[in-house]
Amino acid sequence: MNRLTGKICIVTGSGRGIGAAIARAFANEGAKVVVTDRHAESAKAVASELGCDFLRLDVSSEADWDALKAGFPHCDVLVNNAGVTGFEDAMRPHDPENATLEDWRAVHAVNLDGTFLGCRYAIGAMRDKGAGSIVNISSRSGLVGIPAAAAYASSKAAVRNHTKSVALYCAEQGLNIRCNSIHPAAVLTPMWEPMLGDGPDREARMAAFVADTPLRRFGDPAEVAALAVLLASDEAAYMTGAELNIDGGLLAGSAATPNASS
Ligand SMILES: NC(=O)c1ccc[n+]([C@@H]2O[C@H](COP(=O)([O-])OP(=O)(O)OC[C@H]3O[C@@H](n4cnc5c(N)ncnc54)[C@H](O)[C@@H]3O)[C@@H](O)[C@H]2O)c1
């Protein structure tokens, strides 16, 4: 219950979903959590539940990061969690042939630019102590191609790679600032709502989405938060530039796995 005692931990996009679960888990471990989200109201609600600070922060806005820096010039942990699929408002084509440049850029602005700006802020905010932990929430979609969500997959692949650049840069600088990525798949959060719908076929859709997942269920946000706690804590002192999959076994195999007789 005290793995993060005294650490200032900033979590982006923590007004709901995985980010809120991470903020909760950090608070339970004694952290001084700062809940941030582009929706001030949701950030405020989570912060009041946890009795911690909150700030409206759109991760794609450089000015918002500057404002965060003014209020929190030092931090020990930053979780770059805020992310969008691009399907929040409407289901539109995001495949490589039909995606619009506007939609492509909008997804990258949040997922990739937001993570770049967050890492840049965090390195500066951790430099005085010479230590800290940056946790980037990528996705299993950053490790494989996703034809129907090409912008999302591209942005998450770039997050995975940037994590390693940040890790190596900090090490080269003699800084004990670690940077690692987490790669969830099918974690039940509001992000899934546009894809699941609320019609009579919701249960069937849910089952279909996890039909190929070896553990045959959606993950729980708290299960992702447990990994974030590990990476944020000093228990992970020798981990940097690493990627942790949390996907019910999805990436352990391949659709082309030969059967026993072949
Ligand atoms: N849920 C999954 O199955 C899953 C799988 C892989 C990766 N992820 C990643 O986990 C992270 C959290 O996803 P989630 O499922 O909790 O999503 P969610 O949609 O439930 O929550 C995302 C949160 O981010 C906030 N947000 C969106 N754009 C923002 C911006 N520009 N600035 C600040 N905040 C912003 C939203 O307001 C919301 O509170 C995302 O990066 C997502 O890509 C989720």
The ligand as an SDF file (V2000), in Angstrom:
LIG
                    3D

 44 48  0  0  0  0  0  0  0  0999 V2000
   -9.4270    0.0330  -23.6660 N   0  0  0  0  0  0  0  0  0  0  0  0
   -8.6380   -0.7140  -24.4420 C   0  0  0  0  0  0  0  0  0  0  0  0
   -8.9970   -1.8240  -24.8480 O   0  0  0  0  0  0  0  0  0  0  0  0
   -7.2790   -0.2100  -24.8230 C   0  0  0  0  0  0  0  0  0  0  0  0
   -6.4460   -1.0970  -25.5310 C   0  0  0  0  0  0  0  0  0  0  0  0
   -5.1820   -0.6580  -25.8980 C   0  0  0  0  0  0  0  0  0  0  0  0
   -4.7590    0.6000  -25.5500 C   0  0  0  0  0  0  0  0  0  0  0  0
   -5.5990    1.4270  -24.8750 N   0  0  0  0  0  0  0  0  0  0  0  0
   -5.1120    2.7640  -24.5590 C   0  0  0  0  0  0  0  0  0  0  0  0
   -5.3090    3.0540  -23.1900 O   0  0  0  0  0  0  0  0  0  0  0  0
   -5.4870    4.4550  -23.0330 C   0  0  0  0  0  0  0  0  0  0  0  0
   -6.7590    4.7050  -22.2470 C   0  0  0  0  0  0  0  0  0  0  0  0
   -7.8410    4.1650  -22.9830 O   0  0  0  0  0  0  0  0  0  0  0  0
   -9.2890    3.9470  -22.3660 P   0  0  0  0  0  0  0  0  0  0  0  0
   -9.7580    2.6370  -22.8950 O   0  0  0  0  0  0  0  0  0  0  0  0
   -9.3150    4.1980  -20.9180 O   0  0  0  0  0  0  0  0  0  0  0  0
  -10.0650    5.1020  -23.1560 O   0  0  0  0  0  0  0  0  0  0  0  0
  -11.3010    6.0330  -22.7360 P   0  0  0  0  0  0  0  0  0  0  0  0
  -11.8040    6.5980  -24.0060 O   0  0  0  0  0  0  0  0  0  0  0  0
  -12.2350    5.3160  -21.8700 O   0  0  0  0  0  0  0  0  0  0  0  0
  -10.5830    7.1860  -21.9010 O   0  0  0  0  0  0  0  0  0  0  0  0
   -9.6770    8.0540  -22.5120 C   0  0  0  0  0  0  0  0  0  0  0  0
   -9.5660    9.3130  -21.6760 C   0  0  0  0  0  0  0  0  0  0  0  0
   -8.6340   10.1700  -22.3660 O   0  0  0  0  0  0  0  0  0  0  0  0
   -9.1900   11.4650  -22.4340 C   0  0  0  0  0  0  0  0  0  0  0  0
   -8.6620   12.1650  -23.5860 N   0  0  0  0  0  0  0  0  0  0  0  0
   -8.9400   11.9620  -24.8920 C   0  0  0  0  0  0  0  0  0  0  0  0
   -8.2760   12.8360  -25.6550 N   0  0  0  0  0  0  0  0  0  0  0  0
   -7.5770   13.6170  -24.8050 C   0  0  0  0  0  0  0  0  0  0  0  0
   -6.7020   14.7130  -24.9710 C   0  0  0  0  0  0  0  0  0  0  0  0
   -6.4500   15.2270  -26.1890 N   0  0  0  0  0  0  0  0  0  0  0  0
   -6.1130   15.2460  -23.8750 N   0  0  0  0  0  0  0  0  0  0  0  0
   -6.3850   14.7660  -22.6470 C   0  0  0  0  0  0  0  0  0  0  0  0
   -7.2290   13.7620  -22.4130 N   0  0  0  0  0  0  0  0  0  0  0  0
   -7.8190   13.1950  -23.4830 C   0  0  0  0  0  0  0  0  0  0  0  0
  -10.6990   11.2580  -22.5290 C   0  0  0  0  0  0  0  0  0  0  0  0
  -11.3990   12.4290  -22.1400 O   0  0  0  0  0  0  0  0  0  0  0  0
  -10.8930   10.0900  -21.5730 C   0  0  0  0  0  0  0  0  0  0  0  0
  -11.0810   10.5220  -20.2530 O   0  0  0  0  0  0  0  0  0  0  0  0
   -5.5120    5.0570  -24.4420 C   0  0  0  0  0  0  0  0  0  0  0  0
   -4.2440    5.5610  -24.7730 O   0  0  0  0  0  0  0  0  0  0  0  0
   -5.8370    3.8600  -25.3050 C   0  0  0  0  0  0  0  0  0  0  0  0
   -5.3910    4.0020  -26.6220 O   0  0  0  0  0  0  0  0  0  0  0  0
   -6.8480    1.0500  -24.5160 C   0  0  0  0  0  0  0  0  0  0  0  0
  1  2  1  0
  2  3  2  0
  2  4  1  0
  4  5  1  0
  4 44  2  0
  5  6  2  0
  6  7  1  0
  7  8  2  0
  8  9  1  0
  8 44  1  0
  9 10  1  0
  9 42  1  0
 10 11  1  0
 11 12  1  0
 11 40  1  0
 12 13  1  0
 13 14  1  0
 14 15  2  0
 14 16  1  0
 14 17  1  0
 17 18  1  0
 18 19  2  0
 18 20  1  0
 18 21  1  0
 21 22  1  0
 22 23  1  0
 23 24  1  0
 23 38  1  0
 24 25  1  0
 25 26  1  0
 25 36  1  0
 26 27  1  0
 26 35  1  0
 27 28  2  0
 28 29  1  0
 29 30  1  0
 29 35  2  0
 30 31  1  0
 30 32  2  0
 32 33  1  0
 33 34  2  0
 34 35  1  0
 36 37  1  0
 36 38  1  0
 38 39  1  0
 40 41  1  0
 40 42  1  0
 42 43  1  0
M  CHG  2   8   1  16  -1
M  END
$$$$
